[in-house]
Amino acid sequence: MRLPALLLAAILSLSLSACATRPPATDREAVEEFEANNDPIEPFNRAMFAVNGAIDTVALRPAAVAYRAVVPPPLRTGIRNALGNLRAPTILLNDILQAQPERAARTAVRFVINSTLGIGGLVDVAEWQFGIPGHAEDFGQTLAVWGVGEGPYLFIPVFGPSNPRDLVGTAVDAVASPWFWFGQGEVVEALRWARFGLTILDSREAVLDTLDDINRTSLDPYSTLRAGYRQRRASEIGNRNDRTPQSAIGSGFGVGPGDFRPGNPPPR
């Protein structure tokens, strides 16, 4: 999809132009906190967090609540499976780029099985019948494996937590996907937007309870979400958190069902 990739590039340019001032070296505690949070543009990010909160209150959360209420769990699972199956070629490419032949073979076999026996991916026959579990992978993770630093923390309205490395990864994944190049015309474009909308809806519904809990119990939801996101992302890069759904928005945006809170041990 062309528009989201261009939008992400524009947001990246804007955010990097809004860098905050690093504390003076004489204030060691402030410098340590500054580096630990990796959030040099925190005022900008908090402003974006507030914008996201308004959008979420008016549109995203009500849509997710309605989606959960109207669509029965088996159908929601089928939609999530199908969205994940559509991401399989991108996951496969990143498995290969990360020199993970066993994971790549698993991804390829799952795609073939679920696209055929699984009715286009609606049913995860590969795991249910053959015991082949799936995993998520994206180019942001690939860049991390190659040694590229994450850069400063960023918060993008609608998409959620991220960083410059993962923004680049999202753009690359979007362009590298075969569905980016497949077909032309109004029907195909409508299907692309439908997939994009369902991915946003599925991702928001998946964290409905988690985010409600954070907003209800945390003294500073922004800091809680930032810490949880960075821990989860590190776990994903180390391939310790394969519970993130394949259908989730690529390159580390937001938080997924397999997430853990700050202070809890990483998932095994």
N, C-alpha and C positions, 0 to 999 in steps of 0.2 A: 504494500500500500504506500503510495507516494507521499501523500499529505502528512501523515504522522512522522515520517522520517525527516521531512523538511521542517516540521514544527519543532521536533526535538533539537535539530541543529540551531534553530533560531533561539530557543530557550537557553541552550548551552552558551551561545555567544553573549546573551543578555546577562546570564548569571555570572559568568566569569568576569564581566566588566564591573561587577558590583562588589569587589573584594573588600572585606573589612580590614582594619588595621591590626597588625600583630602586636600583642602586648610588648612593652619594653623588656629587654633581657634581664633587667634588674628585678623584675617582678616574677620570680621563678614559679610561684604557684599559678599565676595567671598563664604563663607560657606553657606549663605542663598541662593545664586544663585545655588550653587552646589546641595543643597538639593531640591530646587524647581524644577530644571530640572530633577533630579533623573537620571543623565547621567554621572556616574563616569568614564565610559570608552569611553567618547566622541571622543577622537582621533581615536580609533579603529572604532567606529560607523561611523564617518565621512569618514573614508577610505572605509568602506563597502558601504556607501551612494554613493561615487564616483564610485565604481565598479558597483553598481546597475545602476547608470546613464549611464555608458558605455553600459551595457547590454540592458538597456531600449532603448537607442538611436538606437542601431544596430538591436535589435530583437523584444523586447516586444511592444514598441509603434508602429512600422510599422505593426506588426502582428495585433494589436488591430485596427489600422486605416483600414487595409485591411478587417478585419472581419466586421467592421461596414459598409464599402462600399459595400461589396459583399453580406452579409447576411441581408435580409430585417428585419425591426424591429419586425414583428410578429414572425418570426422564431427565432430571438435572444431571444425574450421573452419566447418562448416555450422551448428553450434550458436552459435558466435560471430556469424556472419552474421545468424542469426535474432534473437538478442538485440539486435544493433545495429539491425535493422529495426524492432523493437518500440520502440526509443528515438527513431526518426525523427520522430514528431510533436513530441516535446519539443525535439529539435534544431532542427526547422523553426521552432517558436515563438521560440526564442532567436535564430536567424538573423534573424527579422523584427524582434525587439526591439532587435537590435544594428544595424539598418538595413543589412543585408547582402543585397540582393536577389539577387545572382548566386549566393551560397551557399544562400540559401533556395530558389531555383528548382532548384538541383542536388539539394538534399535532397528536395524534393517529387517530382521526376522519379524519383530513385532509389527512393523509397518505393513509387511506383506500379509501376515496372518489377519490382522485387524481390519485391513482394507478389504479383504475378501470374506473370510468367515465371520468377521465382526461387523459386517454390513456397513462398510465405510468408516469403521471405527466407533460406532455407537456402542458396541459391546467389546470389552477388553478380553477377547477370547485368549489372547497370548498369555495373559497372567492367570486368568480364571481356569483355562483348560490345560495350558502347557507349562504353567509355572514360570513364565518369563516376565519379570517385573519391568516396568518402565522407569525412566528417569528424565529429568529436565537438564538441558545444557544450552548455553548461549555464547555468543562471541565475546561478551564481557568476561565470562569465565575463561574463555580461551586466551584473551589478552592477559588476564591475571596469571594463568599458567605460563605464559611466555615471559613473564616478569614485568609487565607494564603496571605501574602504580595506579591506584584508584583515583587519586586527586581529591579535591575537597568534596565534602558531602553536599548534595543538592536535594531540594524538595520540589517536585514538579506537580502542580495541581492536576488532579484526576489520576495521574500515573503514580504519584507517591514518591518515596525515598529513592535516591539514585546517586550517581556520581559521574564525572566526565567520561571515565573509562567505559561505564555501562551505557551511557548515552551513545557513544560511538558504536558500542556493540549492538545496541538496538537498531541503529541505522544500517549497519552491515547485515545483520540478520534479516531485516526487512527486504533489502535489495537482493540478498543471496537466496531468499526463499523462491522456489519454483513458482509458487502461486503469485508472486509479484509480476512475473513475466507471462503467466498463462492466460491467454484469451484477451479479447477486447470487446468493447461494446457496453451498453447500458446495463444489460443483465449481469455480466461478469463484474462490473464495477459495483452494482448493487449487492452482489454476493460478497464482495470484499468488505464492504461497509457493514453488512450483516454479521460477518465473522468478527470484525473488529468490535462491533457493539456487543455481541454475545460474549466475547472474551472479557471486556470490561465488566459486564454484568456478572459473569461467572466468577471473576476474580473478586469482585466486591462482595458477592453473596458468601463466598468461601471464608471471608474474614469478618463477617457480620458480627458474630459473637465476640471475637477477639478484640475488635476495635471498640465495640460497645463497652467491654470490660475495661479497656485502657482509659477511655474517656470518663468512665464512671469512677475509677479507683485511683488513677495516677494524679499526682499533684502537678505534673508537667507532662502532658501527653506527647508534646513535641520531642522532648528529650528521651522519653521512654521508647517511642517509635524509632528514633534515630539509633539508639543503642541496640535495640532488638534487631533492626534491619542490618546493621553492620555485623553483628554476631552471626546472623543467619547467612549473610552473603559469604562470610569467611568459611562457614561450614559447607556451603554449596560448592565453593571453589575447591575445597579439599575433598569433594565427593563424599561428605559425611551426612548429607541431608538430601536423600533421594525421595523424600516425601513431598517435596514441592511439586504440584501438579504440572504435567507436561503442557497443559493448556494455559498456564499462567503467562502473563505478558513477559516477553523475553527480557534479558539483561537486568534482572534484579529489581524491577520496579515493585514497590509495595511489599506486603507481607503475605505469606501463604499459610495454608492450614497446618503445615508441619513446623511452624515457627515456634520459637521458645523465647521466653522473656529474659531480660538482663538479669544475671545472677544465677540463672539455671544452667545446668550443663548442656553442652551441645548435643543434639540428637545423635544417636549411634546408627 
